[in-house]
Amino acid sequence: MAPWTGAELLALSPLRALWLALAAAFLLALLLQLVPPGLFPGYAFFQDLIRYGKTKLGGVPRPAACRAFDVPKRYFSHFYVIAVLWNGFLLWFLIQSLFLGVPFPNWLHALLRILGAAQFQGGELALSAFLVLLFLWLHSARRLFECLYVSVFSNAVINVAQYCFGLVYYVLVGLTVLSQVPMDGRNGEWSLPYHRPPEGWSSVYVIGKNVLMQARWFHILGMVMFIWSSAHQYKCHVILGNLRRNKAGIVIHCNHRIPFGDWFEYVSSPNYLAELMIYISMAVTFGFYNTTWWLVVTYVFFSQALSAFLSHKFYKSQFVSYPKHRRAFLPFLF
Ligand SMILES: NC(=O)c1ccc[n+]([C@@H]2O[C@H](COP(=O)([O-])OP(=O)(O)OC[C@H]3O[C@@H](n4cnc5c(N)ncnc54)[C@H](OP(=O)(O)O)[C@@H]3O)[C@@H](O)[C@H]2O)c1
């Protein structure tokens, strides 16, 4: 595990700046929920921008102009189609690089440098980034499966800005992981003696010889956490899907009901809590020290906390019998 140095903490690459800005925006949106309705101009537009799905139903009346930008929430599956394809593509480049010594193509290397990928500092492990990218791909594939076969979508909507954000989100997350792969330019020198880089390919190569020798205890811990959180998120999505199915598995309605079981006994949105845990498991896999990834985790924390807060309010406003002990997002706390 590499130590956290002051300089490393302070370096603000474009990717870090982006995740920091997103985290700050969602923290601000969360804090603005404490402001009484109508206290600032554009309150209804602001609420419409941050709400989606069932929470659009339980909030302030929606301006007609906002409804013109509605997109069906079932289009969530598009995000995961892009995520599976794009992150599969990045994973393919990384596998080729790690196991066959093929360098990244120039365009990808240039893109990573623009986004702030640093040269090898010492201590980073190519295996960590490989595992995180693999986890991200598996997560995207499972979510796609859930969208297609587990979840039952109602006529709930998201707005077009949220839709566009969802389309680029997993592209950015994948690039963020790849930008953490340790690379060595060595003044443009191609370092594998038995190979010359093909035309149009970068001479920068991934430091990943003896990848399997890089296995550490935190890779095992991260993997266990990833499997555990993913299993709970899947279970929660099954519970939600079953609320709209009969015992034979046939969809019988599209209403919102009170879910029970698994982590729903503790919080209103355990699927959002599991999402946070999945990203934390990736931070563990990076060996705990990766500042860029902790900024991604911070963004996920505030974005999921905001959605969980709004869902919790929705449930409490719709159901008088809603379990009193249930928190919004974090068991016993929030
Ligand atoms: N990393 C990120 O930035 C990010 C952002 C957003 C979402 N996500 C993840 O994506 C997953 C899905 O997010 P989501 O916001 O769509 O979750 P969600 O609102 O809980 O919805 C999941 C599914 O359950 C249905 N549903 C929700 N509440 C229900 C209820 N009370 N009764 C019956 N059915 C209900 C929804 O249908 P309808 O909504 O169609 O009614 C949808 O099909 C989550 O695990 C979340 O963590 C991640």
The ligand as an SDF file (V2000), in Angstrom:
LIG
                    3D

 48 52  0  0  0  0  0  0  0  0999 V2000
  -24.0060    5.3410   -9.0790 N   0  0  0  0  0  0  0  0  0  0  0  0
  -24.9440    6.2190   -9.3300 C   0  0  0  0  0  0  0  0  0  0  0  0
  -24.6680    7.3980   -9.4940 O   0  0  0  0  0  0  0  0  0  0  0  0
  -26.3790    5.7680   -9.4070 C   0  0  0  0  0  0  0  0  0  0  0  0
  -27.3650    6.6960   -9.7730 C   0  0  0  0  0  0  0  0  0  0  0  0
  -28.6840    6.2580   -9.8190 C   0  0  0  0  0  0  0  0  0  0  0  0
  -28.9930    4.9350   -9.5180 C   0  0  0  0  0  0  0  0  0  0  0  0
  -28.0170    4.0700   -9.1730 N   0  0  0  0  0  0  0  0  0  0  0  0
  -28.3490    2.6890   -8.7990 C   0  0  0  0  0  0  0  0  0  0  0  0
  -29.2690    2.1180   -9.6920 O   0  0  0  0  0  0  0  0  0  0  0  0
  -30.1860    1.2870   -8.9770 C   0  0  0  0  0  0  0  0  0  0  0  0
  -31.6090    1.6610   -9.3490 C   0  0  0  0  0  0  0  0  0  0  0  0
  -31.8370    2.9990   -8.9600 O   0  0  0  0  0  0  0  0  0  0  0  0
  -33.3040    3.5710   -8.8510 P   0  0  0  0  0  0  0  0  0  0  0  0
  -33.1920    4.9830   -8.4170 O   0  0  0  0  0  0  0  0  0  0  0  0
  -34.0520    3.2320  -10.0840 O   0  0  0  0  0  0  0  0  0  0  0  0
  -33.9080    2.6610   -7.6500 O   0  0  0  0  0  0  0  0  0  0  0  0
  -35.4020    2.5610   -7.1940 P   0  0  0  0  0  0  0  0  0  0  0  0
  -36.1070    3.8650   -7.2930 O   0  0  0  0  0  0  0  0  0  0  0  0
  -35.3890    1.8740   -5.8800 O   0  0  0  0  0  0  0  0  0  0  0  0
  -36.0860    1.6220   -8.3140 O   0  0  0  0  0  0  0  0  0  0  0  0
  -35.6500    0.3110   -8.5790 C   0  0  0  0  0  0  0  0  0  0  0  0
  -36.8150   -0.4760   -9.2060 C   0  0  0  0  0  0  0  0  0  0  0  0
  -37.8100   -0.7420   -8.2150 O   0  0  0  0  0  0  0  0  0  0  0  0
  -39.0560   -0.1060   -8.5490 C   0  0  0  0  0  0  0  0  0  0  0  0
  -39.5590    0.4480   -7.2870 N   0  0  0  0  0  0  0  0  0  0  0  0
  -38.9900    1.4330   -6.5550 C   0  0  0  0  0  0  0  0  0  0  0  0
  -39.6880    1.6260   -5.4190 N   0  0  0  0  0  0  0  0  0  0  0  0
  -40.7240    0.7670   -5.4470 C   0  0  0  0  0  0  0  0  0  0  0  0
  -41.8120    0.4890   -4.5650 C   0  0  0  0  0  0  0  0  0  0  0  0
  -41.9400    1.1630   -3.4240 N   0  0  0  0  0  0  0  0  0  0  0  0
  -42.7150   -0.4590   -4.9130 N   0  0  0  0  0  0  0  0  0  0  0  0
  -42.5800   -1.1580   -6.0660 C   0  0  0  0  0  0  0  0  0  0  0  0
  -41.5600   -0.9410   -6.9370 N   0  0  0  0  0  0  0  0  0  0  0  0
  -40.6450    0.0040   -6.6310 C   0  0  0  0  0  0  0  0  0  0  0  0
  -38.7150    0.9460   -9.5780 C   0  0  0  0  0  0  0  0  0  0  0  0
  -39.8120    1.2080  -10.4460 O   0  0  0  0  0  0  0  0  0  0  0  0
  -40.2540    2.7190  -10.9170 P   0  0  0  0  0  0  0  0  0  0  0  0
  -39.2310    3.6640  -10.3770 O   0  0  0  0  0  0  0  0  0  0  0  0
  -40.2930    2.6050  -12.4020 O   0  0  0  0  0  0  0  0  0  0  0  0
  -41.6030    2.9330  -10.3360 O   0  0  0  0  0  0  0  0  0  0  0  0
  -37.5640    0.2730  -10.3110 C   0  0  0  0  0  0  0  0  0  0  0  0
  -38.0640   -0.6830  -11.2050 O   0  0  0  0  0  0  0  0  0  0  0  0
  -29.9060    1.4780   -7.4930 C   0  0  0  0  0  0  0  0  0  0  0  0
  -29.2500    0.3610   -6.9710 O   0  0  0  0  0  0  0  0  0  0  0  0
  -29.0150    2.6870   -7.4300 C   0  0  0  0  0  0  0  0  0  0  0  0
  -28.0890    2.5830   -6.3740 O   0  0  0  0  0  0  0  0  0  0  0  0
  -26.7290    4.4590   -9.1180 C   0  0  0  0  0  0  0  0  0  0  0  0
  1  2  1  0
  2  3  2  0
  2  4  1  0
  4  5  1  0
  4 48  2  0
  5  6  2  0
  6  7  1  0
  7  8  2  0
  8  9  1  0
  8 48  1  0
  9 10  1  0
  9 46  1  0
 10 11  1  0
 11 12  1  0
 11 44  1  0
 12 13  1  0
 13 14  1  0
 14 15  2  0
 14 16  1  0
 14 17  1  0
 17 18  1  0
 18 19  2  0
 18 20  1  0
 18 21  1  0
 21 22  1  0
 22 23  1  0
 23 24  1  0
 23 42  1  0
 24 25  1  0
 25 26  1  0
 25 36  1  0
 26 27  1  0
 26 35  1  0
 27 28  2  0
 28 29  1  0
 29 30  1  0
 29 35  2  0
 30 31  1  0
 30 32  2  0
 32 33  1  0
 33 34  2  0
 34 35  1  0
 36 37  1  0
 36 42  1  0
 37 38  1  0
 38 39  2  0
 38 40  1  0
 38 41  1  0
 42 43  1  0
 44 45  1  0
 44 46  1  0
 46 47  1  0
M  CHG  2   8   1  16  -1
M  END
$$$$
